[in-house]
Amino acid sequence: MRFPAEPRTPDSVSLSRASKLKTTLSLPYELDHIVLRKLHTGDLDAFLAYRTDPLVARFQGWEPMTRQQATAFLECESRFDGFRPGHWSQLGIAMTKDDRLIGDAGVWLAEDGETAELGLSLARHVQGRGLGTETVRALLQLILATTPAATVLAHADERNEPCLRALARAGMERCGIRSQVWKEEVCTEVCFRAFRSAS
């Protein structure tokens, strides 16, 4: 996914209910298997392990970082205090049982706050276990609970079938395709969206 199991609390929140959770969603946000939390420099080795994996990077817009670049990036994102218009924000995806970092998720909020976009990266050894779907559901809940965004978008390479399935299972709908050039390669991206439902 370019830049993205049921929640423990509340129970399988729908997009229509998410807008009512402004006072209950905060970080860290713990689910059955994963927790969304701030990144920090203690994540450095785990972060570099999957961010330098060519199979993880294949369908991503980002390039691998050096250790110095990754340290600076984690220090910056550790100061996250909410999604900001006109900016990408990055959150850590960790295992609930031991807080071990297994990926990160990005959220971009439009300047006017009306639209958001999400993307995520997961370490190869945890893929195929439903954690991507769980993460997308949690991100939708956080975005709709803490921003005015009415539409949330996501884009995935059409060859990245696990990601396409995760977005669909999380409740996002396909809304089109577009041709893009990433890493000097022409590719087709599938566009997904989710709407804020009426209260």
Secondary structure, 3 states (H helix, E strand, C coil): CCCCCCCCCCCCCCHHHHCCCCCCCCCCEECCCEEEECCCHHHHHHHHHHHCCHHHHCCCCCCCCCHHHHHHHHHHHCCCCCCCECEEEEEEEEECCCCCEEEEEEEEECCCCCEEEEEEEECHHHCCCCHHHHHHHHHHHHHHHHCCCCEEEEEEECCCHHHHHHHHHCCCEEEEEEEEEECCEEEEEEEEEEECCCC
